[in-house]
Amino acid sequence: MTSGKRFTKKAIREDKLVTSAFRTSEYIQKNPTSFVIGGVSLAVILAAILFFRWNANKTETEATTLLARGRLALEAGQPETGLADLENLVNDYSGSEQARMGAMLLANNYYRNADYEKSLQYFEMAARDRGGDPMRLAAAESGAAICHELVGNRAEAAKYFKMAADDFPDRNWAPDYMKQAINNYLAVGDTATAIKVIDELFAKYETSTAAQAAKRTLAEITY
C-alpha cells in the first residue's frame, strides 16, 4: 500500500530529529559507563542549583515572615513583640527589601512615640541602604533630617534635607527640602553654605514658593 511507504525505516532515518535520537541511543548503549558518570555529575549540579534556590527562597520567606509578624504585632498593640521581630529582621537580613521596610517601620514607630534618637537611628539605617524603592529612600532621608532637627543637630539636618533634594531633583518636594536645608545652615551660622544653596534653589526652581521665600531670606541676611 502506498501509505505504508511513509513509515519505512529509510524514511524515519531521513528525519533529522529521529536520526539524532537514534544516534544518542546508540552512544548510550556503546558507552554506558561514561553516560552514568555524566548523569551523576548532572544530578550533582542540579542538586546544587536547587539547594541554592531553596536556600534563597527560605531566607526570603523568613524575612517576609518577620516583617509581616512585626507589623501585625504593632497594629495589634503588642509593641514589644513587634519591635523585637523588626529589630531581628533589620539585623539578620540587612540588604533585603524586607529589612529596608522593617527599618522604616521601626523609625516611624519610634517617631510617633517621640523617641527621636531611636527613630533617627533607623531612618539613617534606611537612608544608608540605597537599594530598593526610591520613595522609601526619600522618606528615610527626610525623616532623618527632621529627627536631627528635633534633637538639635541642625548641621546634620541641613545635610539630610539637601541630600533628599539632590537625590530626587524632579520631585515636587525638592525645593522645600532645599529651603529647609537653608534654614538649618543659617541656624548653625553657616551663612556661606546657606547662600550657596539659595543660589542653587533659584537656578533650579526659580518660580517655586520655596525660591521666593529664600529670596526674602537672602535679602535679610545680606542687608
Steps between C-alpha positions, in 0.01 A plus 500: 500500500613849422439629854734234642798658325480800733610289795792308357828493695664701221243779532543510877880512475470800269321697769772708671342502842438127504849434363649705782300301752623172350861617516460602864349163582785319324758710686344418837495129417868503393620722787287414803770586759570852374127562471442399863790717620369793297155443643634505856689824429187655357302386802752661736486828306121499500492422871734792572286737295183385673666532844612858442162595360326337796737670744439841338125443508523383861686818597249719320213315666652545844554873440146544368359312799684723748383813317137389494505377859665819626256725318197305620624505860543878491152544352358267767647711780782256584805727458750279684437205271478713186814700568696185587403335170584810298833549674590136427399561140724804445793338682484154342381580146670832425503593133162340428194702407326352806775639726468842338127500565559373853739788570238748383232340718733524801588861420136602461396318817768671711417835338132468591607431858730808502814288540686702241843356574382145431297617204807673360703180536266309270437785257876528450528123461236509226667803337838324485348203317442658163345203325135427443210744481613863437198634686612307805846654470356852473285441808802368691715802411233754587409307816864509612510874426191570711628290790840672492319833513284391792797384709699814419746367240433781260809450283408134446140602435622735227711223347211252485248753365746591225562131431128434460473791256809400300404133470154583363529835317191438286268444796276783619647482850854587386467882524347478847777269622759744366329781693506285815871440443554878471317562828715243680826633355403845623413357843861385546643821359617351169389798294737427211351155437148636547559762228647235272188284541277805445676568169451136401134516597450806276678332212295181517158608630473875444119506487445281807357633826816381677717708266295812567530443875875447461524831312358678805740310722793605282391864524492474879844343540673729252332822614 
